Amino acid sequence: MPRARTLLLLLLVVTVFATSLSASESIGDGSQQVYIVYLGHLPASMDASEPEGFSAVEFAHHDLLNQVLDDGSSASDRILRSYKRSLNGFAAKLSKEEADKLSGMNGVVSVFLSRTLDLLTTRSWDFLGFPQTPIEELPLEGDVIIGMLDTGIWPDSPSFSDEGFGPPPSKWKGTCHNFTCNNKIIGARAYDGGSSSSGQSPLDDDGHGSHTASTAAGRAVANVSLFGLANGTARGAVPGARLAIYKVCCGEADILAGFDDAIADGVDVISISIGNPFAFEYFSDVIAIGSFHAMRRGVLTSASAGNSGLEGFTVCNVAPWLLSVAASSIDRRFIDKIVLGNGKTIVGASINTFPTLTNVTLAFPTNGSCDLTNLEGGSYTGKVVLCQKAEENDGSGPLLAGAAGAIIVSDIPDVAFALPLPGLTVTQDEFDQIMAYVNSTSNPVGTLDHTEITVNQQAPVAASFSSPGPNLITPDILKPDLSAPGVDIIASWSLLSSPTGLPDDKRKVQYNIISGTSMACPHASGAAAYVKSFHRDWSPAMIMSALITTAAPMDTLGNSNTSALKYGAGQLNPAKAHDPGLVYDASESDYVAMLCAQGYNATQLALITGCNATACSNSSTSSSPRDLNYPTMAARVEPGKNFTVVFPRTVTNVGAASAVYDLRFEFPDEAANVLTAEVSPNELEFSEQNQKVSFTVTVSGVVLEEGQVYSFTVVWYNNEHKVSSSVVVYTMSQ
C-alpha cells in the first residue's frame, strides 16, 4: 500500500476496525457472504408507521428469499435486517448462486455484496465568514434535526450539552437504544450486520463520529485546544440544532439500515462522512440508494467526496440527489521543524504537542523501513528514527521500538498528522536533505521542536487527498459539488480513543485535530441545516442549489494546478446561502427522467419509485443527463472535435417578488480562447415569489487534447443577489 494511502487510512480519517459483517468476511462454511437485496419503493400497503406494515414487509422478504433456498435452511436463518421503514429491501447471508437467482426475480432492483466502506473547529467557521449564532436565534435552529451516520458519539463532550434546550420537536419519531439521550442528542442507534441490536452501544469508541457531529452542530465551547494547540472557541454551524446518531461504521448493510431509520425518524439533513475509493453504479451503492429515498421524503444528504485523490481514484459519492463535498484548506497551518546538527532547518508538518527533543541522535534503519518487525532487535531507544519505507507510517513502529521521535516521508505535505511520539512528516526532497547530512557525519543529531501555527495566505486551496472529478457514473453532472474546510480541523473527540486512534497511544483528549473530506462534509451538512432553519418547505434540491450557487470562487493562484473538477463550484459560503435569490429546483420525477436518459429501464425505475408510469415513457430519445435542472453544468466532449452542448435550465425566484436579473460571464482567459457561450434570454424578470423562468446555455468550441479541463461561470445578478453557476467542459479517455 502506498505511503499516502496508508497515512490517509491510519491518520487522516482514523482507521475503524468495523465489527459489522462485510463482503470480505465469510460466514459459516465460507460459502455465504452478506448481500443487500434492494427492492426499491416501500409500498403504501406496507406503511412503516403501522405495526402491521412491519410484519407485512418482513413476511414478503422471507417469502421472496425462501423461493431460492434449497439447502434446508430458511429465510429466518439468513436475513440479518429487513429495511422496512423508509425503503424496501433486506440484508441476508447468501451464496453467490442464491444471490444470482434473486437478482433475476421479478420485483428485485439489485443484489450486491455488502462492502465495508472507509471513513473518509475553532477556526474553520471564522475562515468561512460565518458568525457565531446569537443566543436569541438558537431556538430558530432547534426544530432542525441532523442525522449523523458515523461511528457514534461521545455524549459527555461539552459540545453536546443540552443546557437551555427545550424538548425535541413534535415531529421526532426516533429513539435511544442502549444510550441516555438529552435534548441536544435526541436519538441514538447502533447496528451490527444490519440489525439494530440491543447489545450495541452508540458510544463513539473511535472519535470520528464525535468530531463530525460537533463540526455540524456542536455547541460553542470556549478555550478549546489540543494540549494548548489551536486554542479558541469550537462550534458547529447550527449549535441550536438537534442531533440524531446512527452508529453504522462501516458495513453497507449497517449504513442502509441507518438511512432506513433516520428518514423514518424524522431527520431534516443526513450527514455521512463515509465512502468507497471510487464510485459504484447508483443502485448498487447504499449511499446513493439511501439518499434517493431521503430525497423522496424531503431530506437532503450531504456526503464526503472521498480521500483517494493521490491514488488516482475519482470522487465517490456522485448521485445528483446528494451533495458531494470536497476538502480544502483554511488560513491556518501547523508546521514543525527539525534543526540538524549542521544548522540546517527542515520544515515539515505535524501535530506535535510533545516537549522539544534537543540534539537527539538520528538513526536510519535498514532499508528505511519503520515497521516494528524491521526495528525489532535494533538499537533505537532515545533516538529519532528516519522512516522512508514504512508500510504503516503512523509512528507506532518507532514508538514500540523505544524511539524518542520519528521523521516520516509523506506524499501529503498540506496535512499535519498527529503521531504517538514527537515527530513530523516531510516530503521526499526534504528527507533526502536530512539523509545527506546523516551520511556526512559519524554523529548525526537534530533538535525536534513542537508544532507552530502559521498563516496560509493562499487558502482556500483544494486538499491534495480530496478525490477529484470527473463523475464516472454520470459524466455530465459535475461532482464534487463544492468544497469546505477539511484540513487540520479541531472538533470534539471521544475519551474512548486516543488522538491518533492507535492502541499504544495512551493519551486522552476532549478535542482533536484531523483532516479529510470527512471533516469537510459536516461543514456542508451544518450549512444545509442552517438554510433549512430559514426555509422549512424547501426541497433538498433547493437547499443544494443555495449552497452551490453562493459558493466562493476558488480559481485562485493557490489552485492554479487544479480545476473545478477538484473543488466543484467553489468554497462553501454559508452566510450567503440562506438568501440565494434564485434556486434550481428538481423533483423525484426530474431525477427519474435523468436516469431514463442515462439508460435505466422503466421496469427498474417503477420498482424504485412505486410508479408504474415512469418518466421514461415520456422521455425524448434525444434527452441527456445534462438536461437535469442542476445548479452547475458539465459536459464531457471528445478531444479534437468541434462540439456544441445545450443546457436547459429553470430558476425559481425565492427573493423579492419583483426582481430583474442581468447576465454576465466570468471567463478565465484560457477558457475564453477555447469556448464560446450564449445564454437565451439574457435577462430574467420576475413579478412574484416562487415564479419560475427558463433559459438555455449553449457552449461551443473544440478541446484539442485529452485530459483538458476548461470552466467559466454564468452569473445572474442584481443589486441584492449574485447567482453563480459553474460550467465545466472536459475531455478524458473512454
C-alpha positions in Angstrom: 0.0 0.0 0.0 1.5 3.4 -1.0 2.6 5.7 1.8 0.0 8.3 1.1 -2.9 5.8 1.2 -1.6 4.3 4.5 -1.4 7.8 6.1 -4.9 8.6 4.9 -6.4 5.5 6.3 -4.5 5.4 9.5 -4.3 9.0 10.4 -6.3 11.2 8.1 -9.6 9.6 8.6 -8.7 7.4 11.6 -8.8 3.6 11.0 -12.0 1.9 12.0 -11.9 -1.8 12.5 -15.6 -2.4 11.6 -17.3 -5.1 13.6 -20.2 -5.4 11.2 -20.3 -8.2 8.7 -18.8 -7.3 5.3 -18.3 -8.8 1.9 -14.7 -9.8 2.8 -15.9 -11.9 5.7 -17.1 -15.4 5.2 -19.9 -16.8 7.2 -20.5 -20.4 8.3 -18.8 -22.8 5.9 -17.3 -19.9 3.9 -19.7 -20.2 1.0 -22.0 -17.4 2.2 -21.5 -13.7 2.4 -23.7 -10.7 3.3 -25.6 -9.4 0.3 -28.0 -6.5 0.1 -31.2 -7.2 -1.8 -32.7 -3.9 -2.9 -36.4 -3.9 -3.8 -36.9 -0.2 -4.2 -40.1 1.7 -3.1 -41.9 0.7 0.1 -45.5 0.0 -0.9 -48.1 2.2 0.7 -49.8 -1.0 1.9 -46.7 -1.6 4.0 -46.5 1.8 5.6 -43.8 1.8 8.2 -46.0 3.9 10.5 -48.2 0.9 11.2 -47.1 -2.2 13.1 -49.0 -4.4 10.6 -46.8 -2.8 7.9 -43.7 -4.0 9.6 -44.8 -7.6 9.7 -46.1 -7.5 6.1 -42.7 -6.2 4.8 -40.9 -8.9 6.7 -43.2 -11.6 5.5 -42.7 -10.5 1.9 -38.9 -10.6 2.4 -39.0 -14.0 3.9 -41.3 -15.3 1.2 -39.0 -14.0 -1.5 -35.9 -15.4 -0.1 -37.4 -18.8 0.7 -38.0 -19.2 -3.0 -34.3 -19.5 -3.7 -33.2 -21.5 -0.7 -32.8 -25.2 -1.3 -30.3 -26.3 1.3 -32.8 -26.9 4.1 -32.3 -23.5 5.7 -35.0 -20.9 6.0 -35.1 -17.1 5.5 -35.3 -16.6 9.2 -31.8 -18.2 9.5 -30.4 -15.9 6.8 -32.0 -12.5 6.9 -30.0 -10.1 9.1 -32.1 -6.9 8.6 -35.3 -6.0 6.8 -35.3 -2.4 5.5 -38.9 -1.6 6.2 -39.4 1.9 7.4 -38.3 4.2 4.5 -37.3 1.8 1.7 -37.7 -1.8 0.7 -35.1 -4.5 0.9 -33.1 -6.7 3.2 -29.6 -7.9 4.1 -29.0 -11.6 4.2 -26.3 -14.3 4.2 -26.3 -15.8 0.7 -24.2 -17.9 -1.6 -23.3 -16.4 -4.9 -25.6 -18.8 -6.6 -28.5 -17.7 -4.4 -27.7 -14.0 -5.0 -27.7 -14.6 -8.7 -31.1 -16.3 -8.5 -32.6 -13.4 -6.5 -31.2 -10.8 -8.9 -33.2 -12.3 -11.8 -36.5 -12.4 -9.9 -39.4 -10.1 -10.5 -39.6 -7.2 -8.1 -35.8 -7.1 -7.4 -33.9 -3.9 -8.4 -30.4 -5.1 -7.5 -28.5 -7.6 -5.4 -24.9 -6.7 -4.3 -22.3 -7.6 -1.8 -22.3 -5.6 1.5 -18.9 -3.9 1.3 -17.1 -2.3 4.2 -16.5 1.4 3.4 -13.9 3.9 4.6 -14.3 6.8 6.9 -13.3 9.1 4.5 -13.5 23.9 14.9 -12.1 26.7 16.3 -11.0 28.5 13.1 -12.9 27.0 10.1 -16.2 28.8 10.6 -14.5 32.1 11.1 -12.5 31.5 7.9 -15.7 30.9 6.1 -17.0 34.3 7.3 -19.8 32.6 9.2 -20.6 34.4 12.5 -21.4 32.6 15.7 -25.2 32.1 16.2 -26.5 34.7 18.7 -28.1 33.1 21.8 -31.5 34.6 20.9 -31.5 32.8 17.5 -30.7 29.4 18.8 -34.4 28.4 19.1 -34.8 29.0 15.4 -32.4 26.1 14.8 -34.0 23.9 17.5 -36.5 22.3 15.2 -33.9 21.2 12.7 -32.5 17.7 13.2 -29.3 16.4 11.7 -28.9 12.7 11.3 -25.2 11.7 11.7 -24.3 8.3 10.1 -20.9 7.7 11.6 -19.0 6.0 14.4 -21.3 7.1 17.2 -20.9 10.0 19.7 -19.3 10.9 23.0 -22.2 12.5 24.8 -20.1 13.9 27.7 -18.4 16.4 25.5 -19.3 20.0 26.3 -20.2 20.4 22.6 -23.3 18.2 23.2 -24.6 19.9 26.3 -28.4 20.5 26.2 -28.4 23.4 28.6 -31.1 25.8 27.7 -32.7 23.3 25.2 -36.4 22.5 25.2 -37.9 19.1 24.4 -37.4 17.6 21.0 -39.6 18.7 18.1 -43.0 17.1 18.0 -42.2 15.6 14.6 -39.5 13.4 16.1 -40.2 9.7 16.0 -36.8 8.3 16.9 -35.5 6.6 20.0 -32.4 5.9 22.0 -31.1 2.4 22.2 -28.7 1.5 25.0 -27.9 5.2 25.4 -29.0 8.1 27.5 -30.1 10.9 25.3 -30.7 14.6 26.2 -32.4 17.5 24.5 -29.4 18.0 22.2 -28.7 14.4 21.3 -32.4 13.3 20.8 -31.8 9.9 19.2 -29.1 7.2 19.1 -29.0 3.8 17.5 -26.2 1.3 16.7 -26.1 -1.5 14.2 -24.4 -4.8 13.8 -24.7 -6.7 10.5 -27.7 -4.5 9.5 -29.6 -5.1 12.7 -30.2 -2.6 15.5 -29.1 -4.9 18.3 -29.8 -4.1 21.9 -26.3 -5.1 22.7 -24.7 -2.5 20.5 -23.8 0.9 22.0 -23.9 4.2 20.1 -21.0 5.4 22.2 -18.1 6.5 20.0 -15.1 4.4 20.5 -13.2 5.9 17.6 -13.6 9.7 17.8 -14.6 10.3 14.2 -18.3 10.5 14.8 -18.0 12.9 17.7 -15.7 15.1 15.5 -18.2 15.3 12.6 -21.2 15.8 14.9 -19.7 18.7 16.7 -18.5 20.3 13.4 -22.0 20.3 12.1 -24.0 21.2 15.2 -21.7 21.4 18.3 -22.4 24.0 21.0 -20.0 26.9 21.2 -17.3 25.9 23.7 -14.6 28.4 24.7 -10.9 27.8 25.3 -10.7 24.5 23.4 -7.3 23.2 22.3 -5.3 20.1 21.7 -2.7 20.3 24.5 -2.6 24.0 24.1 -2.5 23.9 20.3 -5.2 25.8 18.2 -6.8 27.4 21.2 -10.1 29.1 20.6 -13.9 28.5 20.6 -15.1 25.3 19.0 -18.5 25.5 17.4 -20.7 23.9 14.8 -22.7 25.7 12.1 -26.0 25.3 13.9 -25.3 25.0 17.6 -29.1 25.1 18.4 -29.9 22.1 16.1 -30.6 18.6 17.4 -28.5 15.6 16.7 -29.7 12.0 15.9 -26.9 9.5 16.0 -26.7 6.3 13.8 -23.6 4.3 14.5 -23.2 2.4 11.2 -19.5 2.1 10.6 -18.8 0.9 8.2 -20.6 -2.1 6.6 -23.0 -1.3 3.9 -25.8 -3.4 5.5 -25.5 -1.1 8.5 -25.3 2.1 6.5 -28.5 1.3 4.7 -30.2 0.4 8.0 -29.1 3.8 9.3 -30.7 5.6 6.3 -33.9 3.5 6.7 -34.2 4.6 10.3 -33.0 8.2 10.0 -35.6 9.0 7.3 -38.5 7.5 9.2 -37.3 9.0 12.5 -37.8 12.5 11.0 -34.3 14.0 10.5 -34.0 17.0 8.2 -30.5 16.5 7.0 -28.3 13.4 6.8 -24.6 13.8 7.1 -22.4 10.8 6.1 -18.6 11.1 6.0 -18.2 7.6 4.6 -17.4 6.3 1.1 -15.6 4.0 -1.3 -12.3 4.8 -3.0 -14.4 5.0 -6.2 -18.0 5.3 -7.4 -20.4 2.5 -7.9 -23.5 2.3 -10.1 -26.3 4.1 -8.3 -28.5 1.2 -7.3 -25.6 -0.9 -6.2 -24.4 1.8 -3.8 -26.1 2.1 -0.4 -25.4 5.8 0.0 -27.0 6.5 -3.4 -29.9 4.3 -2.6 -30.4 5.7 0.9 -30.1 9.3 -0.2 -32.6 8.7 -3.0 -35.2 7.6 -0.6 -34.2 10.5 1.7 -34.7 12.9 -1.2 -38.2 11.5 -1.7 -39.1 12.4 1.9 -37.6 15.9 1.6 -34.3 15.1 3.4 -31.0 16.3 2.0 -28.0 14.0 2.2 -24.5 15.6 2.5 -21.7 13.2 1.8 -17.9 13.4 1.6 -16.3 13.2 -1.9 -13.5 10.8 -0.9 -9.9 10.8 0.2 -8.4 9.0 -2.8 -7.1 11.9 -4.8 -3.5 10.8 -4.5 -4.3 7.3 -5.6 -5.7 8.2 -9.0 -9.3 7.5 -8.0 -12.1 9.9 -8.6 -15.0 11.3 -6.5 -17.0 8.5 -4.9 -20.4 9.9 -3.8 -21.8 11.2 -7.1 -25.6 10.8 -7.1 -27.2 14.0 -8.3 -29.7 14.0 -5.5 -27.0 14.3 -2.8 -24.4 17.0 -2.0 -20.8 15.8 -2.6 -18.3 17.7 -0.6 -14.6 18.1 -1.4 -12.0 19.2 1.2 -10.0 22.5 1.1 -7.6 24.3 3.5 -8.2 27.1 5.9 -5.8 30.0 6.6 -4.1 28.2 9.4 -1.2 25.7 9.0 0.5 23.5 11.6 4.2 23.2 10.9 7.1 21.6 12.7 10.9 21.9 12.4 13.9 19.8 12.9 17.3 21.7 13.2 20.1 19.4 12.0 23.5 19.3 13.7 24.9 21.3 10.8 22.5 24.2 11.5 20.2 23.4 8.6 16.5 23.7 9.3 13.9 21.4 7.7 10.3 22.5 7.9 7.6 19.8 7.8 4.0 19.4 9.0 2.9 17.9 12.3 0.5 17.9 15.2 3.3 17.6 17.7 2.4 18.6 21.2 5.3 16.8 22.9 8.3 18.6 24.6 11.2 19.6 22.4 13.9 17.0 21.7 17.3 18.6 21.8 20.4 17.2 20.0 19.0 13.7 19.7 20.7 11.1 17.6 19.2 10.4 14.2 19.0 6.8 13.1 18.2 5.4 9.7 17.0 1.8 10.0 17.7 -1.0 7.5 16.0 -0.3 4.1 14.4 2.8 5.7 11.5 0.7 7.0 9.9 1.7 10.3 7.7 -1.4 10.6 8.1 -2.9 14.1 9.3 -6.2 12.6 12.2 -4.3 10.9 13.0 -2.3 14.0 13.0 -5.2 16.5 16.4 -6.1 17.6 17.9 -2.7 16.7 19.1 0.0 19.0 16.7 2.9 18.6 15.9 3.7 22.2 16.1 7.5 22.7 16.8 8.2 19.0 14.8 9.9 16.3 14.1 7.3 13.6 14.1 8.3 9.9 11.3 6.5 8.2 11.4 6.3 4.4 9.7 3.0 3.5 7.3 2.3 6.3 4.3 0.2 5.4 2.5 1.8 8.2 3.6 5.4 8.6 1.7 6.0 11.8 4.7 6.1 14.2 3.6 3.0 16.0 6.8 1.1 15.0 9.2 3.7 16.4 7.0 4.1 19.5 7.1 0.4 20.3 10.8 0.2 19.5 11.5 2.8 22.2 12.4 5.6 19.9 12.3 9.2 21.1 10.8 10.5 17.9 10.3 9.9 14.1 10.7 11.7 10.8 8.3 10.3 8.2 8.2 10.7 4.5 4.7 11.8 3.4 3.1 12.4 0.0 0.6 14.8 1.6 2.6 18.0 2.6 -0.6 20.0 3.1 -1.8 17.9 6.0 -0.4 17.9 9.6 -0.6 14.4 11.2 -0.7 13.5 14.8 1.8 10.9 15.8 2.1 8.9 19.1 5.5 10.3 19.7 7.4 13.5 18.8 7.8 13.7 15.0 7.0 15.4 11.8 6.3 14.5 8.2 8.4 15.8 5.3 8.5 15.5 1.6 10.9 13.1 -0.2 13.1 16.0 -1.2 13.3 17.2 2.4 14.0 13.7 3.6 16.9 13.5 1.1 18.3 16.7 2.6 18.2 15.1 6.0 19.9 11.9 4.7 22.6 13.9 3.0 23.5 15.4 6.4 23.3 12.0 8.2 25.6 10.5 5.6 28.1 13.3 6.1 28.9 12.7 9.7 29.5 10.0 12.2 27.3 11.6 14.8 24.1 12.9 13.2 21.9 14.8 15.6 18.9 17.0 15.4 16.6 19.2 17.6 12.9 18.5 17.0 10.7 21.3 18.1 7.0 21.2 18.8 4.3 22.4 16.4 3.9 26.1 15.4 0.9 27.8 13.8 1.5 29.8 10.7 -0.8 31.7 8.3 -1.7 30.0 5.0 -2.3 33.1 2.8 -3.3 31.1 -0.3 -6.3 29.4 1.4 -8.6 28.0 0.4 -6.6 25.5 -1.5 -8.0 22.2 -2.7 -6.6 19.4 -0.5 -4.2 17.1 -2.2 -6.0 14.0 -0.9 -9.5 15.1 -1.9 -10.9 12.9 -4.6 -11.5 14.9 -7.9 -14.0 14.5 -10.7 -15.0 13.6 -13.2 -18.1 11.9 -12.2 -17.7 8.4 -13.8 -21.3 7.4 -13.3 -22.9 10.4 -14.9 -20.1 12.4 -16.7 -22.4 15.4 -17.4 -23.2 16.1 -13.8 -20.4 18.0 -12.0 -19.1 16.3 -8.8 -17.9 17.2 -6.3 -20.4 19.9 -5.9 -18.4 22.3 -3.7 -15.5 22.4 -1.2 -15.5 23.0 2.6 -12.8 23.1 5.2 -11.3 19.7 5.7 -7.6 20.2 6.6 -6.4 20.3 10.2 -9.8 20.8 11.7 -10.3 20.8 15.5 -13.5 19.4 17.0 -14.9 17.1 19.7 -13.3 13.7 20.3 -14.1 10.6 22.3 -12.3 9.7 25.5 -12.5 6.0 24.4 -9.9 6.8 21.7 -6.5 8.4 21.6 -5.6 11.4 19.3 -4.1 9.0 16.8 -6.5 6.2 17.2 -3.6 3.8 17.9 -4.0 1.4 20.8 -0.5 2.1 22.1 -1.1 5.8 22.3 -2.4 6.2 25.8 -3.3 9.9 25.6 -6.9 11.1 26.0 -8.3 14.3 24.7 -11.7 16.0 24.5 -10.8 17.8 21.2 -8.7 16.6 18.4 -7.2 17.9 15.1 -7.7 15.7 12.0 -8.2 16.1 8.2 -10.2 14.5 5.4 -13.3 15.0 3.3 -14.9 13.5 6.4 -14.3 16.9 8.1 -15.5 18.9 5.0 -18.8 17.1 4.8 -20.2 18.1 8.2 -19.4 21.8 7.4 -21.7 21.5 4.4 -24.3 19.4 6.5 -24.4 22.2 9.1 -24.7 24.9 6.4 -27.6 22.9 4.9 -29.3 22.7 8.3 -28.8 26.5 8.7 -30.6 27.1 5.3 -33.3 24.6 6.4 -33.9 26.6 9.6 -34.9 29.6 7.4 -36.8 27.6 4.7 -38.6 24.6 6.2 -40.5 24.0 3.0 -37.5 23.9 0.6 -36.8 20.7 -1.2 -33.3 19.1 -1.0 -32.5 20.4 -4.5 -33.3 23.9 -3.5 -31.0 23.7 -0.4 -28.3 22.2 -2.6 -28.7 25.0 -5.1 -28.5 27.7 -2.5 -25.2 26.2 -1.2 -23.7 25.7 -4.7 -24.7 29.0 -6.4 -23.4 31.1 -3.4 -20.1 29.3 -3.1 -17.0 31.5 -3.2 -14.8 31.1 -6.4 -11.6 29.1 -6.0 -9.9 29.8 -9.3 -7.1 31.4 -7.5 -3.3 31.2 -7.6 -3.2 28.6 -4.9 -5.5 26.4 -7.1 -3.7 27.0 -10.4 -2.8 23.3 -10.7 -6.3 22.1 -10.1 -9.8 22.8 -11.6 -13.5 22.8 -10.9 -13.3 19.0 -11.2 -11.4 19.1 -8.0 -13.3 21.7 -5.9 -16.7 22.0 -7.7 -18.4 25.3 -7.6 -16.0 26.7 -5.0 -15.8 27.2 -1.3 -18.9 26.8 0.9 -20.2 30.3 1.9 -23.0 29.6 4.5 -23.6 33.2 5.4 -24.9 33.9 1.8 -26.7 30.6 1.3 -29.9 31.3 3.3 -30.7 34.1 0.8 -29.6 33.0 -2.7 -32.2 35.0 -4.7 -32.8 32.2 -7.2 -32.6 28.4 -6.9 -32.5 25.5 -9.3 -35.2 23.1 -8.1 -35.6 19.4 -9.1 -38.1 16.8 -8.0 -38.1 13.0 -8.0 -39.5 12.9 -11.5 -36.7 15.1 -12.7 -34.1 12.6 -11.3 -36.1 9.7 -12.8 -36.0 11.4 -16.2 -32.2 11.8 -15.9 -31.9 8.1 -15.1 -34.1 7.3 -18.1 -31.8 9.4 -20.3 -28.8 7.5 -18.9 -30.3 4.1 -19.8 -32.0 2.8 -16.7 -35.1 0.8 -17.7 -38.7 1.7 -16.9 -39.3 -1.6 -15.0 -36.4 -1.0 -12.7 -37.4 2.6 -12.1 -41.0 1.7 -11.5 -39.9 -0.6 -8.6 -37.7 2.2 -7.2 -40.4 4.9 -7.4 -43.5 2.9 -6.9 -45.0 4.4 -10.1 -46.0 2.2 -13.0 -45.8 5.1 -15.5 -42.3 6.4 -15.2 -40.8 9.4 -16.9 -39.1 7.0 -19.3 -42.3 6.6 -21.3 -42.5 10.4 -21.8 -38.8 11.0 -22.4 -37.5 12.2 -25.7 -34.9 9.8 -27.3 -32.6 12.8 -27.6 -32.7 13.7 -23.9 -29.4 13.8 -22.0 -28.5 13.7 -18.3 -27.2 17.2 -18.7 -30.8 18.3 -19.1 -31.3 17.8 -15.3 -32.1 21.2 -13.7 -28.8 21.2 -11.8 -27.1 24.3 -10.5 -23.9 23.6 -12.3 -23.3 22.4 -15.9 -20.8 19.9 -17.2 -20.0 18.2 -20.5 -17.5 15.6 -21.4 -16.5 16.1 -25.0 -14.3 14.3 -27.5 -10.8 15.7 -28.0 -10.1 17.3 -31.3 -13.7 17.6 -32.4 -16.0 20.6 -32.7 -18.8 20.4 -30.2 -22.0 22.3 -29.2 -23.8 21.4 -26.0 -27.0 22.9 -24.7 -28.1 23.1 -21.1 -31.8 23.9 -20.5 -32.3 25.4 -17.0 -35.1 26.8 -14.9 -34.7 29.0 -11.9 -37.2 29.8 -9.1 -37.4 33.2 -7.6 -37.0 32.9 -3.8 -36.1 36.6 -3.3 -38.2 39.7 -3.6 -41.4 39.3 -5.6 -40.4 41.9 -8.2 -36.9 41.3 -9.5 -34.8 41.6 -12.6 -31.6 39.7 -13.0 -28.9 40.6 -15.6 -26.4 38.2 -17.1 -22.6 38.2 -17.1 -19.9 35.7 -17.8 -16.8 35.2 -15.7 -14.5 33.7 -18.2 -10.8 32.9 -17.4 -8.5 33.7 -20.3 -7.6 30.1 -21.0 -11.3 29.2 -21.3 -12.2 32.2 -23.4 -9.6 31.2 -26.0 -11.3 27.8 -26.5 -15.0 28.2 -25.7 -17.9 30.4 -26.7 -21.1 30.7 -24.8 -24.6 32.1 -25.4 -27.5 32.4 -22.9 -31.0 33.0 -24.0 -32.7 35.1 -22.8 -30.0 37.3 -21.3 -32.3 38.9 -18.7 -34.7 37.2 -16.2 -37.7 39.1 -15.0 -39.9 38.1 -12.1 -43.1 39.5 -10.8 -43.8 37.2 -7.9 -42.2 34.8 -5.4 -41.8 31.2 -6.5 -42.2 32.2 -10.1 -40.1 30.0 -12.5 -38.3 31.3 -15.6 -36.4 29.1 -18.0 -33.3 29.8 -20.1 -30.7 27.9 -22.1 -26.9 27.9 -22.1 -25.2 26.9 -25.3 -21.5 26.2 -25.2 -19.4 25.6 -28.4 -15.7 25.1 -29.2 -13.1 22.5 -29.7 -10.8 21.0 -27.0 -7.7 19.7 -28.7 -6.1 17.5 -26.1 -7.2 14.6 -23.8 -7.3 15.5 -20.2 -8.0 19.2 -20.6 -10.5 21.0 -18.4 -12.0 24.4 -19.1 -14.5 26.2 -16.9 -16.3 29.5 -16.7 -19.3 30.9 -14.7 -22.7 32.0 -15.7 -23.8 34.7 -13.3 -27.3 36.1 -12.8 -27.1 39.3 -10.7 -28.8 42.4 -9.4 -28.2 44.8 -6.6 -29.1 42.2 -4.0 -28.0 38.8 -5.3 -25.4 37.0 -7.3 -26.3 33.6 -8.5 -23.3 31.7 -9.9 -23.4 28.5 -12.0 -20.1 26.9 -12.9 -19.8 25.5 -16.4 -17.2 22.8 -17.0 -16.1 21.3 -20.3 -13.5 18.5 -20.2 -12.1 15.6 -22.2 -11.0 12.2 -20.9 -10.1 8.8 -22.2 -13.0 6.5 -22.7 
